[in-house]
Amino acid sequence: MDAKLLEILVCPLCKGPLVFDKTRQELICKADRLGFPIRDGIPTMLETEARELPADEEIKA
Ligand SMILES: [Zn+2]
């Protein structure tokens, strides 16, 4: 995951910053508690593709 690419990517919902979860290969929006999958190195920035993070799931990074 390119660090510069990560800098320009924002959450499509709240336009907030995202954090990269290396383990799950997801971009996480802490505000919305959504995880956007990265497939073949390409972030999927679609709300419909995002995973809702369970309330008990710890957000790393
Ligand atoms: Zn968001």
N, CA, C, O and the ligand as a Tripos MOL2 file, in Angstrom:
@<TRIPOS>MOLECULE
protein
  245   243    62     0     0
PROTEIN
NO_CHARGES

@<TRIPOS>ATOM
      1 N           0.8480   -1.1990    0.0000 N.3       1 MET1
      2 CA          0.0000    0.0000    0.0000 C.3       1 MET1
      3 C           0.8780    1.2410    0.0000 C.2       1 MET1
      4 O           1.7050    1.4330    0.8910 O.2       1 MET1
      5 N           0.6920    2.0590   -0.9860 N.am      2 ASP2
      6 CA          1.4830    3.2760   -1.1480 C.3       2 ASP2
      7 C           1.0940    4.3160   -0.0990 C.2       2 ASP2
      8 O          -0.0760    4.6800    0.0140 O.2       2 ASP2
      9 N           2.0620    4.7870    0.6550 N.am      3 ALA3
     10 CA          1.7850    5.7570    1.7150 C.3       3 ALA3
     11 C           1.2050    7.0500    1.1520 C.2       3 ALA3
     12 O           0.3560    7.6840    1.7790 O.2       3 ALA3
     13 N           1.6650    7.4320   -0.0200 N.am      4 LYS4
     14 CA          1.1440    8.6730   -0.6240 C.3       4 LYS4
     15 C          -0.2980    8.5070   -1.0680 C.2       4 LYS4
     16 O          -1.1110    9.4240   -0.9510 O.2       4 LYS4
     17 N          -0.5970    7.3380   -1.5720 N.am      5 LEU5
     18 CA         -1.9730    7.0470   -1.9820 C.3       5 LEU5
     19 C          -2.8880    7.0950   -0.7640 C.2       5 LEU5
     20 O          -3.9990    7.6210   -0.8210 O.2       5 LEU5
     21 N          -2.4030    6.5410    0.3250 N.am      6 LEU6
     22 CA         -3.1860    6.5430    1.5530 C.3       6 LEU6
     23 C          -3.4830    7.9620    2.0300 C.2       6 LEU6
     24 O          -4.5530    8.2420    2.5700 O.2       6 LEU6
     25 N          -2.5170    8.8470    1.8180 N.am      7 GLU7
     26 CA         -2.6940   10.2380    2.2530 C.3       7 GLU7
     27 C          -3.8280   10.9440    1.5130 C.2       7 GLU7
     28 O          -4.5280   11.7800    2.0860 O.2       7 GLU7
     29 N          -4.0030   10.6030    0.2480 N.am      8 ILE8
     30 CA         -5.0180   11.3220   -0.5310 C.3       8 ILE8
     31 C          -6.3940   10.6590   -0.4490 C.2       8 ILE8
     32 O          -7.4030   11.2540   -0.8280 O.2       8 ILE8
     33 N          -6.4220    9.4330    0.0450 N.am      9 LEU9
     34 CA         -7.6990    8.7420    0.1510 C.3       9 LEU9
     35 C          -8.4510    9.1850    1.3920 C.2       9 LEU9
     36 O          -7.8740    9.2860    2.4740 O.2       9 LEU9
     37 N          -9.7130    9.4430    1.2370 N.am     10 VAL10
     38 CA        -10.5620    9.7890    2.3720 C.3      10 VAL10
     39 C         -11.8070    8.9050    2.3320 C.2      10 VAL10
     40 O         -12.1240    8.2810    1.3190 O.2      10 VAL10
     41 N         -12.4830    8.8740    3.4410 N.am     11 CYS11
     42 CA        -13.7170    8.1210    3.5230 C.3      11 CYS11
     43 C         -14.7580    8.7390    2.5790 C.2      11 CYS11
     44 O         -14.9690    9.9520    2.6020 O.2      11 CYS11
     45 N         -15.4080    7.9110    1.7500 N.am     12 PRO12
     46 CA        -16.3980    8.4530    0.8150 C.3      12 PRO12
     47 C         -17.6470    8.9960    1.5190 C.2      12 PRO12
     48 O         -18.4210    9.7500    0.9290 O.2      12 PRO12
     49 N         -17.8300    8.6170    2.7520 N.am     13 LEU13
     50 CA        -19.0210    9.0700    3.4840 C.3      13 LEU13
     51 C         -18.7740   10.3720    4.2240 C.2      13 LEU13
     52 O         -19.4820   11.3590    4.0210 O.2      13 LEU13
     53 N         -17.7540   10.3670    5.0920 N.am     14 CYS14
     54 CA        -17.5440   11.5320    5.9580 C.3      14 CYS14
     55 C         -16.3500   12.3710    5.5190 C.2      14 CYS14
     56 O         -16.0720   13.4160    6.1090 O.2      14 CYS14
     57 N         -15.6410   11.9150    4.4800 N.am     15 LYS15
     58 CA        -14.4530   12.6060    3.9610 C.3      15 LYS15
     59 C         -13.3430   12.7080    5.0110 C.2      15 LYS15
     60 O         -12.4450   13.5460    4.9280 O.2      15 LYS15
     61 N         -13.4430   11.8350    5.9810 N.am     16 GLY16
     62 CA        -12.4320   11.8180    7.0300 C.3      16 GLY16
     63 C         -11.2390   10.9540    6.6460 C.2      16 GLY16
     64 O         -11.2650   10.2630    5.6270 O.2      16 GLY16
     65 N         -10.1980   10.9950    7.4640 N.am     17 PRO17
     66 CA         -8.9870   10.2130    7.1800 C.3      17 PRO17
     67 C          -9.2160    8.7210    7.4000 C.2      17 PRO17
     68 O         -10.0730    8.3170    8.1860 O.2      17 PRO17
     69 N          -8.4450    7.9280    6.7030 N.am     18 LEU18
     70 CA         -8.5390    6.4810    6.8210 C.3      18 LEU18
     71 C          -7.2500    5.9340    7.4050 C.2      18 LEU18
     72 O          -6.1790    6.5150    7.2310 O.2      18 LEU18
     73 N          -7.3630    4.8290    8.0880 N.am     19 VAL19
     74 CA         -6.1670    4.1400    8.5470 C.3      19 VAL19
     75 C          -6.0790    2.7920    7.8520 C.2      19 VAL19
     76 O          -7.0890    2.1450    7.5750 O.2      19 VAL19
     77 N          -4.8520    2.3880    7.5800 N.am     20 PHE20
     78 CA         -4.6090    1.1500    6.8550 C.3      20 PHE20
     79 C          -4.4020    0.0070    7.8340 C.2      20 PHE20
     80 O          -3.4790    0.0380    8.6480 O.2      20 PHE20
     81 N          -5.2500   -0.9870    7.7550 N.am     21 ASP21
     82 CA         -5.0860   -2.1910    8.5480 C.3      21 ASP21
     83 C          -4.3310   -3.2130    7.6950 C.2      21 ASP21
     84 O          -4.8850   -3.8280    6.7840 O.2      21 ASP21
     85 N          -3.0590   -3.3690    8.0240 N.am     22 LYS22
     86 CA         -2.1970   -4.2370    7.2260 C.3      22 LYS22
     87 C          -2.6330   -5.7040    7.3170 C.2      22 LYS22
     88 O          -2.5820   -6.4460    6.3360 O.2      22 LYS22
     89 N          -3.0550   -6.0940    8.5040 N.am     23 THR23
     90 CA         -3.4280   -7.4880    8.7230 C.3      23 THR23
     91 C          -4.6340   -7.8790    7.8660 C.2      23 THR23
     92 O          -4.6470   -8.9310    7.2270 O.2      23 THR23
     93 N          -5.6210   -7.0270    7.8680 N.am     24 ARG24
     94 CA         -6.8600   -7.3410    7.1430 C.3      24 ARG24
     95 C          -6.8710   -6.7990    5.7230 C.2      24 ARG24
     96 O          -7.7710   -7.1040    4.9410 O.2      24 ARG24
     97 N          -5.8610   -5.9880    5.3890 N.am     25 GLN25
     98 CA         -5.8370   -5.3460    4.0700 C.3      25 GLN25
     99 C          -7.1190   -4.5440    3.8510 C.2      25 GLN25
    100 O          -7.8470   -4.7200    2.8740 O.2      25 GLN25
    101 N          -7.3470   -3.6670    4.8000 N.am     26 GLU26
    102 CA         -8.5200   -2.8090    4.7340 C.3      26 GLU26
    103 C          -8.1180   -1.3820    5.0530 C.2      26 GLU26
    104 O          -7.1410   -1.1330    5.7600 O.2      26 GLU26
    105 N          -8.8850   -0.4620    4.5230 N.am     27 LEU27
    106 CA         -8.7740    0.9300    4.9420 C.3      27 LEU27
    107 C          -9.9470    1.2110    5.8640 C.2      27 LEU27
    108 O         -11.1080    1.0140    5.5060 O.2      27 LEU27
    109 N          -9.6180    1.6710    7.0470 N.am     28 ILE28
    110 CA        -10.6210    1.8110    8.0860 C.3      28 ILE28
    111 C         -10.9890    3.2790    8.3020 C.2      28 ILE28
    112 O         -10.1170    4.1380    8.4300 O.2      28 ILE28
    113 N         -12.2920    3.5480    8.3420 N.am     29 CYS29
    114 CA        -12.7610    4.8500    8.8060 C.3      29 CYS29
    115 C         -13.2130    4.6720   10.2450 C.2      29 CYS29
    116 O         -14.1830    3.9690   10.5280 O.2      29 CYS29
    117 N         -12.4920    5.3220   11.1430 N.am     30 LYS30
    118 CA        -12.8080    5.1770   12.5630 C.3      30 LYS30
    119 C         -14.1530    5.8290   12.8950 C.2      30 LYS30
    120 O         -14.8850    5.3340   13.7520 O.2      30 LYS30
    121 N         -14.4750    6.9190   12.2330 N.am     31 ALA31
    122 CA        -15.7040    7.6510   12.5270 C.3      31 ALA31
    123 C         -16.9330    6.8180   12.1660 C.2      31 ALA31
    124 O         -17.8970    6.7540   12.9290 O.2      31 ALA31
    125 N         -16.8880    6.1900   11.0060 N.am     32 ASP32
    126 CA        -18.0430    5.4040   10.5540 C.3      32 ASP32
    127 C         -17.9400    3.9300   10.9420 C.2      32 ASP32
    128 O         -18.9050    3.1740   10.8230 O.2      32 ASP32
    129 N         -16.7510    3.5340   11.4070 N.am     33 ARG33
    130 CA        -16.4750    2.1350   11.7070 C.3      33 ARG33
    131 C         -16.7690    1.2580   10.4980 C.2      33 ARG33
    132 O         -17.4910    0.2630   10.5700 O.2      33 ARG33
    133 N         -16.1770    1.6730    9.3930 N.am     34 LEU34
    134 CA        -16.2940    0.8870    8.1700 C.3      34 LEU34
    135 C         -14.9010    0.4930    7.6870 C.2      34 LEU34
    136 O         -13.9400    1.2500    7.8170 O.2      34 LEU34
    137 N         -14.8230   -0.7040    7.1300 N.am     35 GLY35
    138 CA        -13.5680   -1.1680    6.5570 C.3      35 GLY35
    139 C         -13.7130   -1.3550    5.0580 C.2      35 GLY35
    140 O         -14.5360   -2.1400    4.5880 O.2      35 GLY35
    141 N         -12.8920   -0.6130    4.3130 N.am     36 PHE36
    142 CA        -12.9530   -0.7090    2.8540 C.3      36 PHE36
    143 C         -11.8720   -1.6860    2.3860 C.2      36 PHE36
    144 O         -10.6950   -1.5080    2.7000 O.2      36 PHE36
    145 N         -12.2650   -2.6970    1.6510 N.am     37 PRO37
    146 CA        -11.3020   -3.7280    1.2640 C.3      37 PRO37
    147 C         -10.3060   -3.2470    0.2010 C.2      37 PRO37
    148 O         -10.6210   -2.4130   -0.6490 O.2      37 PRO37
    149 N          -9.1020   -3.8030    0.2850 N.am     38 ILE38
    150 CA         -8.1000   -3.5410   -0.7480 C.3      38 ILE38
    151 C          -7.9320   -4.8360   -1.5340 C.2      38 ILE38
    152 O          -7.5280   -5.8650   -0.9940 O.2      38 ILE38
    153 N          -8.2480   -4.7570   -2.8050 N.am     39 ARG39
    154 CA         -8.1740   -5.9510   -3.6410 C.3      39 ARG39
    155 C          -7.0980   -5.7690   -4.6970 C.2      39 ARG39
    156 O          -7.1280   -4.8200   -5.4810 O.2      39 ARG39
    157 N          -6.1490   -6.6930   -4.7060 N.am     40 ASP40
    158 CA         -5.0230   -6.6160   -5.6390 C.3      40 ASP40
    159 C          -4.3370   -5.2600   -5.5660 C.2      40 ASP40
    160 O          -3.9070   -4.7110   -6.5800 O.2      40 ASP40
    161 N          -4.2430   -4.7300   -4.3530 N.am     41 GLY41
    162 CA         -3.5490   -3.4630   -4.1500 C.3      41 GLY41
    163 C          -4.3830   -2.2340   -4.4580 C.2      41 GLY41
    164 O          -3.9020   -1.1070   -4.3420 O.2      41 GLY41
    165 N          -5.6270   -2.4460   -4.8480 N.am     42 ILE42
    166 CA         -6.4770   -1.3150   -5.2140 C.3      42 ILE42
    167 C          -7.5910   -1.1500   -4.1750 C.2      42 ILE42
    168 O          -8.4060   -2.0520   -3.9860 O.2      42 ILE42
    169 N          -7.6190    0.0030   -3.5070 N.am     43 PRO43
    170 CA         -8.6640    0.2250   -2.4980 C.3      43 PRO43
    171 C         -10.0450    0.3350   -3.1390 C.2      43 PRO43
    172 O         -10.2310    1.0260   -4.1410 O.2      43 PRO43
    173 N         -10.9860   -0.3460   -2.5510 N.am     44 THR44
    174 CA        -12.3650   -0.2970   -3.0250 C.3      44 THR44
    175 C         -13.1340    0.6920   -2.1610 C.2      44 THR44
    176 O         -13.5710    0.3710   -1.0560 O.2      44 THR44
    177 N         -13.2880    1.8940   -2.6860 N.am     45 MET45
    178 CA        -13.8740    2.9610   -1.8730 C.3      45 MET45
    179 C         -15.3680    3.0800   -2.1250 C.2      45 MET45
    180 O         -15.8680    4.1440   -2.4930 O.2      45 MET45
    181 N         -16.0650    1.9870   -1.9250 N.am     46 LEU46
    182 CA        -17.5060    1.9750   -2.1280 C.3      46 LEU46
    183 C         -18.1890    1.5790   -0.8210 C.2      46 LEU46
    184 O         -17.8100    0.6050   -0.1710 O.2      46 LEU46
    185 N         -19.1870    2.3440   -0.4620 N.am     47 GLU47
    186 CA        -19.9140    2.0540    0.7710 C.3      47 GLU47
    187 C         -20.5390    0.6590    0.7110 C.2      47 GLU47
    188 O         -20.6070   -0.0510    1.7150 O.2      47 GLU47
    189 N         -20.9920    0.2840   -0.4810 N.am     48 THR48
    190 CA        -21.6530   -1.0080   -0.6360 C.3      48 THR48
    191 C         -20.6900   -2.1800   -0.4370 C.2      48 THR48
    192 O         -21.1040   -3.2870   -0.0940 O.2      48 THR48
    193 N         -19.3960   -1.9150   -0.6590 N.am     49 GLU49
    194 CA        -18.3950   -2.9690   -0.5050 C.3      49 GLU49
    195 C         -17.7700   -2.9730    0.8840 C.2      49 GLU49
    196 O         -17.0330   -3.8940    1.2370 O.2      49 GLU49
    197 N         -18.0630   -1.9550    1.6590 N.am     50 ALA50
    198 CA        -17.4080   -1.8090    2.9500 C.3      50 ALA50
    199 C         -17.9650   -2.7890    3.9770 C.2      50 ALA50
    200 O         -19.1150   -3.2230    3.9080 O.2      50 ALA50
    201 N         -17.1080   -3.1120    4.9170 N.am     51 ARG51
    202 CA        -17.4870   -4.0070    5.9940 C.3      51 ARG51
    203 C         -17.7590   -3.1770    7.2420 C.2      51 ARG51
    204 O         -16.9750   -2.2990    7.6020 O.2      51 ARG51
    205 N         -18.8650   -3.4620    7.8870 N.am     52 GLU52
    206 CA        -19.1370   -2.7880    9.1550 C.3      52 GLU52
    207 C         -18.3120   -3.4210   10.2530 C.2      52 GLU52
    208 O         -18.3300   -4.6380   10.4390 O.2      52 GLU52
    209 N         -17.5910   -2.5870   10.9780 N.am     53 LEU53
    210 CA        -16.7600   -3.1200   12.0480 C.3      53 LEU53
    211 C         -17.5950   -3.3470   13.2920 C.2      53 LEU53
    212 O         -18.2820   -2.4420   13.7650 O.2      53 LEU53
    213 N         -17.5310   -4.5640   13.8200 N.am     54 PRO54
    214 CA        -18.2650   -4.8350   15.0570 C.3      54 PRO54
    215 C         -17.7940   -3.9170   16.1780 C.2      54 PRO54
    216 O         -16.6320   -3.5110   16.2130 O.2      54 PRO54
    217 N         -18.6870   -3.6010   17.0730 N.am     55 ALA55
    218 CA        -18.3780   -2.6570   18.1460 C.3      55 ALA55
    219 C         -17.2110   -3.1270   19.0120 C.2      55 ALA55
    220 O         -16.4870   -2.3160   19.5890 O.2      55 ALA55
    221 N         -17.0380   -4.4520   19.0940 N.am     56 ASP56
    222 CA        -15.9790   -4.9700   19.9620 C.3      56 ASP56
    223 C         -14.6580   -5.1750   19.2230 C.2      56 ASP56
    224 O         -13.6770   -5.6500   19.7960 O.2      56 ASP56
    225 N         -14.6520   -4.8110   17.9520 N.am     57 GLU57
    226 CA        -13.4090   -4.9860   17.2050 C.3      57 GLU57
    227 C         -12.4730   -3.8110   17.4340 C.2      57 GLU57
    228 O         -12.8350   -2.6510   17.2380 O.2      57 GLU57
    229 N         -11.2790   -4.1420   17.8470 N.am     58 GLU58
    230 CA        -10.2920   -3.1040   18.1260 C.3      58 GLU58
    231 C          -9.7120   -2.5860   16.8230 C.2      58 GLU58
    232 O          -9.3190   -3.3620   15.9520 O.2      58 GLU58
    233 N          -9.6620   -1.2660   16.6980 N.am     59 ILE59
    234 CA         -9.0690   -0.6690   15.5130 C.3      59 ILE59
    235 C          -7.6070   -0.3650   15.8020 C.2      59 ILE59
    236 O          -7.2800    0.4520   16.6630 O.2      59 ILE59
    237 N          -6.7480   -1.0350   15.0690 N.am     60 LYS60
    238 CA         -5.3080   -0.8150   15.2570 C.3      60 LYS60
    239 C          -4.8590    0.3460   14.3820 C.2      60 LYS60
    240 O          -5.5310    0.7310   13.4250 O.2      60 LYS60
    241 N          -3.7310    0.8750   14.7350 N.am     61 ALA61
    242 CA         -3.0960    1.9680   13.9940 C.3      61 ALA61
    243 C          -3.8520    3.2810   14.1250 C.2      61 ALA61
    244 O          -3.4380    4.2920   13.5560 O.2      61 ALA61
    245 ZN        -16.1540    7.9270    7.3420 Zn       62 ZN62
@<TRIPOS>BOND
     1     1     2 1
     2     2     3 1
     3     3     4 2
     4     3     5 am
     5     5     6 1
     6     6     7 1
     7     7     8 2
     8     7     9 am
     9     9    10 1
    10    10    11 1
    11    11    12 2
    12    11    13 am
    13    13    14 1
    14    14    15 1
    15    15    16 2
    16    15    17 am
    17    17    18 1
    18    18    19 1
    19    19    20 2
    20    19    21 am
    21    21    22 1
    22    22    23 1
    23    23    24 2
    24    23    25 am
    25    25    26 1
    26    26    27 1
    27    27    28 2
    28    27    29 am
    29    29    30 1
    30    30    31 1
    31    31    32 2
    32    31    33 am
    33    33    34 1
    34    34    35 1
    35    35    36 2
    36    35    37 am
    37    37    38 1
    38    38    39 1
    39    39    40 2
    40    39    41 am
    41    41    42 1
    42    42    43 1
    43    43    44 2
    44    43    45 am
    45    45    46 1
    46    46    47 1
    47    47    48 2
    48    47    49 am
    49    49    50 1
    50    50    51 1
    51    51    52 2
    52    51    53 am
    53    53    54 1
    54    54    55 1
    55    55    56 2
    56    55    57 am
    57    57    58 1
    58    58    59 1
    59    59    60 2
    60    59    61 am
    61    61    62 1
    62    62    63 1
    63    63    64 2
    64    63    65 am
    65    65    66 1
    66    66    67 1
    67    67    68 2
    68    67    69 am
    69    69    70 1
    70    70    71 1
    71    71    72 2
    72    71    73 am
    73    73    74 1
    74    74    75 1
    75    75    76 2
    76    75    77 am
    77    77    78 1
    78    78    79 1
    79    79    80 2
    80    79    81 am
    81    81    82 1
    82    82    83 1
    83    83    84 2
    84    83    85 am
    85    85    86 1
    86    86    87 1
    87    87    88 2
    88    87    89 am
    89    89    90 1
    90    90    91 1
    91    91    92 2
    92    91    93 am
    93    93    94 1
    94    94    95 1
    95    95    96 2
    96    95    97 am
    97    97    98 1
    98    98    99 1
    99    99   100 2
   100    99   101 am
   101   101   102 1
   102   102   103 1
   103   103   104 2
   104   103   105 am
   105   105   106 1
   106   106   107 1
   107   107   108 2
   108   107   109 am
   109   109   110 1
   110   110   111 1
   111   111   112 2
   112   111   113 am
   113   113   114 1
   114   114   115 1
   115   115   116 2
   116   115   117 am
   117   117   118 1
   118   118   119 1
   119   119   120 2
   120   119   121 am
   121   121   122 1
   122   122   123 1
   123   123   124 2
   124   123   125 am
   125   125   126 1
   126   126   127 1
   127   127   128 2
   128   127   129 am
   129   129   130 1
   130   130   131 1
   131   131   132 2
   132   131   133 am
   133   133   134 1
   134   134   135 1
   135   135   136 2
   136   135   137 am
   137   137   138 1
   138   138   139 1
   139   139   140 2
   140   139   141 am
   141   141   142 1
   142   142   143 1
   143   143   144 2
   144   143   145 am
   145   145   146 1
   146   146   147 1
   147   147   148 2
   148   147   149 am
   149   149   150 1
   150   150   151 1
   151   151   152 2
   152   151   153 am
   153   153   154 1
   154   154   155 1
   155   155   156 2
   156   155   157 am
   157   157   158 1
   158   158   159 1
   159   159   160 2
   160   159   161 am
   161   161   162 1
   162   162   163 1
   163   163   164 2
   164   163   165 am
   165   165   166 1
   166   166   167 1
   167   167   168 2
   168   167   169 am
   169   169   170 1
   170   170   171 1
   171   171   172 2
   172   171   173 am
   173   173   174 1
   174   174   175 1
   175   175   176 2
   176   175   177 am
   177   177   178 1
   178   178   179 1
   179   179   180 2
   180   179   181 am
   181   181   182 1
   182   182   183 1
   183   183   184 2
   184   183   185 am
   185   185   186 1
   186   186   187 1
   187   187   188 2
   188   187   189 am
   189   189   190 1
   190   190   191 1
   191   191   192 2
   192   191   193 am
   193   193   194 1
   194   194   195 1
   195   195   196 2
   196   195   197 am
   197   197   198 1
   198   198   199 1
   199   199   200 2
   200   199   201 am
   201   201   202 1
   202   202   203 1
   203   203   204 2
   204   203   205 am
   205   205   206 1
   206   206   207 1
   207   207   208 2
   208   207   209 am
   209   209   210 1
   210   210   211 1
   211   211   212 2
   212   211   213 am
   213   213   214 1
   214   214   215 1
   215   215   216 2
   216   215   217 am
   217   217   218 1
   218   218   219 1
   219   219   220 2
   220   219   221 am
   221   221   222 1
   222   222   223 1
   223   223   224 2
   224   223   225 am
   225   225   226 1
   226   226   227 1
   227   227   228 2
   228   227   229 am
   229   229   230 1
   230   230   231 1
   231   231   232 2
   232   231   233 am
   233   233   234 1
   234   234   235 1
   235   235   236 2
   236   235   237 am
   237   237   238 1
   238   238   239 1
   239   239   240 2
   240   239   241 am
   241   241   242 1
   242   242   243 1
   243   243   244 2
@<TRIPOS>SUBSTRUCTURE
     1 MET1         2 RESIDUE 1 A MET
     2 ASP2         6 RESIDUE 1 A ASP
     3 ALA3        10 RESIDUE 1 A ALA
     4 LYS4        14 RESIDUE 1 A LYS
     5 LEU5        18 RESIDUE 1 A LEU
     6 LEU6        22 RESIDUE 1 A LEU
     7 GLU7        26 RESIDUE 1 A GLU
     8 ILE8        30 RESIDUE 1 A ILE
     9 LEU9        34 RESIDUE 1 A LEU
    10 VAL10       38 RESIDUE 1 A VAL
    11 CYS11       42 RESIDUE 1 A CYS
    12 PRO12       46 RESIDUE 1 A PRO
    13 LEU13       50 RESIDUE 1 A LEU
    14 CYS14       54 RESIDUE 1 A CYS
    15 LYS15       58 RESIDUE 1 A LYS
    16 GLY16       62 RESIDUE 1 A GLY
    17 PRO17       66 RESIDUE 1 A PRO
    18 LEU18       70 RESIDUE 1 A LEU
    19 VAL19       74 RESIDUE 1 A VAL
    20 PHE20       78 RESIDUE 1 A PHE
    21 ASP21       82 RESIDUE 1 A ASP
    22 LYS22       86 RESIDUE 1 A LYS
    23 THR23       90 RESIDUE 1 A THR
    24 ARG24       94 RESIDUE 1 A ARG
    25 GLN25       98 RESIDUE 1 A GLN
    26 GLU26      102 RESIDUE 1 A GLU
    27 LEU27      106 RESIDUE 1 A LEU
    28 ILE28      110 RESIDUE 1 A ILE
    29 CYS29      114 RESIDUE 1 A CYS
    30 LYS30      118 RESIDUE 1 A LYS
    31 ALA31      122 RESIDUE 1 A ALA
    32 ASP32      126 RESIDUE 1 A ASP
    33 ARG33      130 RESIDUE 1 A ARG
    34 LEU34      134 RESIDUE 1 A LEU
    35 GLY35      138 RESIDUE 1 A GLY
    36 PHE36      142 RESIDUE 1 A PHE
    37 PRO37      146 RESIDUE 1 A PRO
    38 ILE38      150 RESIDUE 1 A ILE
    39 ARG39      154 RESIDUE 1 A ARG
    40 ASP40      158 RESIDUE 1 A ASP
    41 GLY41      162 RESIDUE 1 A GLY
    42 ILE42      166 RESIDUE 1 A ILE
    43 PRO43      170 RESIDUE 1 A PRO
    44 THR44      174 RESIDUE 1 A THR
    45 MET45      178 RESIDUE 1 A MET
    46 LEU46      182 RESIDUE 1 A LEU
    47 GLU47      186 RESIDUE 1 A GLU
    48 THR48      190 RESIDUE 1 A THR
    49 GLU49      194 RESIDUE 1 A GLU
    50 ALA50      198 RESIDUE 1 A ALA
    51 ARG51      202 RESIDUE 1 A ARG
    52 GLU52      206 RESIDUE 1 A GLU
    53 LEU53      210 RESIDUE 1 A LEU
    54 PRO54      214 RESIDUE 1 A PRO
    55 ALA55      218 RESIDUE 1 A ALA
    56 ASP56      222 RESIDUE 1 A ASP
    57 GLU57      226 RESIDUE 1 A GLU
    58 GLU58      230 RESIDUE 1 A GLU
    59 ILE59      234 RESIDUE 1 A ILE
    60 LYS60      238 RESIDUE 1 A LYS
    61 ALA61      242 RESIDUE 1 A ALA
    62 ZN62       245 GROUP 0 **** ****
